[in-house]
Amino acid sequence: MKYILALLLGLATGGALFAVGLAYNPFFGNADLSPLAVTDSQTVMLGYPAVTTESIVFTNDGESRVQPHPEKVLQLWEAPIRQTSVMAVVLWDGRNQTAGLGFKFASTSESTRLLDGRAIVDSVWYVYLPGRGSLFIEQSENYWDFLRDIVLPAYRSSADAWRGQWHGNMTVGPGALGTAKVTGGAGDFLGHTMLGVESQSVRAWHVDRGVIAGEGQLVIELPTNPSIEFATEAEEL
């Protein structure tokens, strides 16, 4: 009997050590510095609310942690889209003035490999900036740092919540430098291909409600040789 108990204790200890090593492996995670933080090119910075109740609309399969908003919005319960979420938000510029609208579609990725520190979500944005044009953003996001630094501590907390100051770059591709692919759709952006990065700043997260205090940000690097009109409009943002 004592050998069985010793075996079980050894397995439990080994499992716990493996989980700790996996969660806090220093070789896993996203880069702390955004590739666009050191660019010499002009950039457009757009903020949005990370709290779903502050969005225009948010929906998913209706069974996930974060509930759809508003309550009676249609849910994505059909099998092909059960792992997808959709949200529409108001975007603001660097002066906290309303800049436009953003629509984000996100789905869990088959390339997720938790043992490799990859909790991947594939997402696309459609961004509309009145008077300026529209953008399409295609990206892969890695939520590993988010899960490790926020979600795991929240589940371990007796209050089922996490509070602090966390900022992380979510975008990890498809660009070779870990950037999103941005394509101009209309207006001043038409015909331009650009780079982008999405980040999140979180101050509070709850097991039952997700982010309860925080913001997101899209940073888009403008082309090196835009038209005069395009550059002028970008500076106003």
C-alpha positions in Angstrom: 0.0 0.0 0.0 2.8 2.4 0.9 4.3 1.9 -2.5 1.1 2.8 -4.2 0.8 6.0 -2.1 4.4 6.8 -2.9 3.7 6.3 -6.6 0.6 8.5 -6.5 2.4 11.2 -4.5 5.3 11.1 -7.0 2.9 11.4 -9.9 1.1 14.3 -8.3 4.3 16.1 -7.5 5.7 15.5 -11.0 2.5 16.8 -12.6 2.5 19.9 -10.4 6.1 20.6 -11.3 5.4 20.1 -15.0 2.4 22.5 -14.9 4.5 25.2 -13.1 7.4 24.7 -15.5 5.0 24.9 -18.5 3.2 28.0 -17.3 6.3 30.0 -16.3 8.8 28.8 -18.9 10.8 31.9 -19.8 11.2 30.8 -23.4 7.5 31.0 -24.0 5.5 34.1 -24.7 5.3 37.1 -26.9 7.9 39.8 -27.4 7.6 42.7 -24.8 8.4 45.3 -27.4 6.1 45.8 -30.4 7.9 45.8 -33.7 6.2 49.1 -34.5 7.3 50.8 -31.3 10.7 51.6 -32.8 9.6 52.4 -36.4 10.5 55.7 -38.0 7.4 55.6 -40.1 4.1 57.4 -39.3 1.6 55.3 -37.4 -2.1 55.4 -36.8 -3.1 54.5 -33.2 -6.7 53.4 -32.5 -8.0 52.5 -29.1 -11.1 50.4 -28.3 -12.8 49.1 -25.1 -11.7 45.6 -24.0 -14.8 45.2 -21.8 -17.5 43.6 -23.8 -20.3 45.5 -22.0 -18.7 48.7 -23.3 -18.9 47.4 -26.9 -21.7 48.1 -29.4 -22.3 44.4 -29.7 -20.5 41.2 -28.7 -21.5 37.6 -29.4 -20.2 34.1 -29.3 -21.7 30.6 -28.7 -23.5 31.8 -25.6 -21.9 29.2 -23.4 -18.4 30.7 -23.1 -17.2 32.6 -20.0 -17.9 36.0 -21.5 -21.6 36.4 -22.2 -23.0 38.1 -25.4 -23.9 41.7 -25.2 -26.6 43.0 -25.3 -28.5 40.0 -23.8 -30.8 39.3 -26.7 -28.2 39.4 -29.5 -28.1 36.3 -31.7 -25.6 33.7 -30.7 -23.1 31.8 -32.8 -24.2 28.3 -31.8 -24.0 26.6 -35.2 -21.2 24.0 -35.3 -18.9 25.7 -37.9 -18.8 28.9 -35.9 -19.0 27.8 -32.3 -15.4 28.7 -31.7 -15.9 32.2 -33.1 -16.6 35.5 -31.5 -17.7 38.8 -33.1 -17.7 42.3 -31.7 -18.3 45.8 -32.9 -16.7 48.7 -31.1 -16.3 52.5 -31.3 -12.6 53.4 -32.0 -10.9 56.4 -30.6 -7.7 58.2 -31.7 -4.7 59.3 -29.7 -6.6 62.4 -28.4 -9.4 60.1 -27.1 -11.7 61.5 -29.8 -14.1 59.2 -31.7 -12.3 58.0 -34.9 -14.5 55.3 -36.4 -15.9 51.8 -36.0 -14.2 48.5 -35.8 -15.6 45.0 -36.4 -13.6 42.0 -35.2 -14.0 38.3 -36.0 -11.9 35.9 -34.0 -11.7 32.1 -33.9 -9.5 29.6 -32.0 -6.8 28.3 -34.2 -5.8 24.8 -35.1 -2.2 25.9 -34.6 -2.6 26.2 -30.9 0.1 24.2 -29.0 0.0 24.8 -25.3 3.1 22.7 -24.7 4.9 25.2 -27.0 3.4 28.3 -25.3 1.0 28.9 -28.2 -2.6 29.8 -27.4 -3.4 31.0 -30.9 -6.5 32.9 -32.1 -6.9 33.9 -35.7 -8.7 37.2 -36.2 -9.6 39.8 -38.7 -10.6 43.4 -38.3 -12.6 45.7 -40.6 -11.9 49.3 -39.6 -14.0 52.2 -40.9 -12.7 55.7 -40.4 -15.3 58.3 -41.7 -13.8 60.7 -44.1 -10.6 58.7 -44.4 -11.4 55.2 -45.6 -11.4 51.6 -44.5 -8.8 48.9 -43.5 -8.7 45.2 -43.3 -6.5 43.6 -40.7 -5.5 40.0 -40.8 -3.6 38.5 -37.9 -2.8 35.6 -35.6 -2.8 36.4 -31.8 -1.0 34.5 -29.0 -2.9 34.6 -25.7 -0.3 32.6 -23.8 1.0 35.5 -21.7 -2.6 36.6 -21.1 -3.5 33.1 -19.8 -0.4 32.8 -17.7 -0.3 36.2 -16.2 -4.0 37.0 -15.7 -6.3 34.0 -16.1 -4.3 31.5 -14.1 -3.8 33.8 -11.1 -7.5 34.7 -11.2 -8.5 31.0 -10.9 -6.1 30.6 -8.0 -7.5 33.6 -6.2 -10.2 33.2 -3.6 -12.0 36.1 -5.2 -12.0 34.5 -8.6 -10.5 37.7 -9.9 -7.2 39.4 -10.9 -6.2 43.0 -10.5 -3.1 44.8 -11.5 -1.4 46.5 -14.5 -0.8 44.3 -17.5 0.1 45.3 -21.0 0.9 42.8 -23.8 1.3 42.6 -27.6 -1.2 40.0 -28.9 -0.2 39.9 -32.6 2.4 37.3 -33.6 1.8 37.1 -37.4 1.4 36.4 -40.2 4.3 38.9 -40.7 7.8 37.6 -40.2 8.4 40.2 -37.4 5.2 39.3 -35.6 3.0 41.9 -37.3 -0.4 41.8 -38.8 -1.2 42.3 -42.5 -3.1 45.4 -43.1 -4.8 46.1 -46.5 -6.4 49.4 -47.5 -10.0 48.9 -48.5 -11.2 52.4 -49.5 -10.5 56.1 -49.4 -6.9 57.3 -48.5 -5.9 53.7 -47.7 -6.9 52.2 -51.0 -4.1 50.3 -52.7 -1.8 50.4 -49.7 -0.4 47.4 -47.9 0.7 48.1 -44.3 1.8 46.5 -41.0 -0.1 46.4 -37.8 0.0 45.3 -34.2 -2.8 44.8 -31.6 -2.1 45.1 -27.9 -4.2 45.0 -24.7 -3.9 46.8 -21.4 -5.8 45.0 -18.6 -6.4 46.2 -15.0 -9.0 43.7 -13.8 -10.3 40.3 -15.0 -12.9 38.1 -13.5 -13.5 34.3 -13.9 -17.2 34.8 -14.8 -17.0 38.0 -16.8 -13.6 38.2 -18.4 -12.0 41.7 -18.7 -13.8 44.1 -16.4 -11.3 47.0 -16.8 -9.1 47.5 -19.8 -8.5 48.7 -23.3 -7.1 47.5 -26.5 -5.1 49.3 -29.2 -4.4 48.9 -32.9 -1.2 50.4 -34.2 -0.9 50.6 -38.0 2.3 51.6 -39.8 1.7 53.8 -42.8 3.4 53.3 -46.1 6.8 55.0 -46.5 5.7 56.9 -49.5 2.1 57.8 -49.1 0.3 60.5 -51.0 0.3 64.1 -49.6 -3.4 63.8 -48.8 -2.9 60.4 -47.1 -0.1 61.7 -44.9 -2.1 64.8 -43.9 -5.1 62.8 -42.9 -2.9 60.3 -40.9 -1.3 63.1 -38.9 -4.7 64.3 -37.8 -5.3 61.0 -36.2 
